[in-house]
Amino acid sequence: MKKIIKSERLINFSIFLISLIGTLCVVEYVLSRMTGLTTVEKKVWVLTSRGWGNCYTSDNAHYLPLDLRNQKDWDTVKPLLPDTLRDQLVKETPHCIFYDVDKRLKGFFPERTKKAVIIGDSSAFGEGLKDEDTLAYLLSAKFKEINFPNYGYPGADIGYTYQTALILMQTDNRIKKIIYFYNLNDLLDQENTPDLGKEVLDFHNLRWENWKNPQGWINVILAKTRLGTMLLKTMALRKESDLTVKRYLDSYFSVAKRDRFVKSMIMLSLMNKAAIAHGIDLQVAIYPLLYKDSLGRYPFVPIHNLLKEVCLQYSISCIDLYPAFADTFSLKDFTISSIDYHPNGLANRKVVDYLIQKDRLKFEELK
């Protein structure tokens, strides 16, 4: 009797195993007909004679205006780039956008007499965005009498932004308002920390090579299949996303980095005092990181709450922009691409509408 039971179990297990293998083979076949092996998405920075630009492996969100594989698009940028770059860009990262930095610095409507300045990092600058999707342009479209020069600078921490604000206050008496779009990675010396190799600073910096070169014979086999590469990529991204969240929280709450946080907030307070001394309205707008986990939770609420406490303590006018996205389950539709978590035009439109809703009276005073 026991032998019969064991035989039945063995038969059932064999049937299950064969069914599982058959199902996986069918899935692999379907995926092979739909797509190739999952590849590493890339984003590169390209210097030009008029500034710089970004080029990407793909343009899934259809935000990038140029495809260098097209002769017409290449002819558009050819005067800006050395011809030797074409083969590399076309092969690896053909989808590009190039920025006219001087145009953004002057503002899109320099003939307007009233001026409110945008400062911050790459999100304020509008990295990955056409001019008409940037915060400065969208605000200019809302307030027809005001020009919004954009002094956002990619990679800027609060120290760089503070110096930029001081120079603007001291050299341009037409400025009546400064909007600092504060990103959660703006703390002092963020890009100069000794443990940079371990500290993931942004979701678009996730280390994709963790799954590209898998270790262990099982992972090596998986990496040769479509289904396997999708699985390895998902696992790597989950791990790296969790690490990114932890690093952000540590940068604000860990004892080891407390000194950097305190110095950053003091610098924000000094910026506010300088603005008051020059008769300028400083508005700090806390731009959320455009990431929620698989359950729709935004893990950085404690950081936003801490920043609001600091603003209250130092009497700084701050607006938390996260409520503009609070009711949205996933924020993927608001980013440039799957490897670039900078805000896209849709995100900036939500932010501008929310900012005006909260700060309309001060904007009206500029008219």
Order of alpha helices (4+ residues) and beta strands (2+ residues): alpha-beta-beta-beta-alpha-alpha-beta-alpha-beta-alpha-alpha-beta-alpha-beta-alpha-alpha-alpha-alpha-beta-alpha-beta-beta-beta-alpha
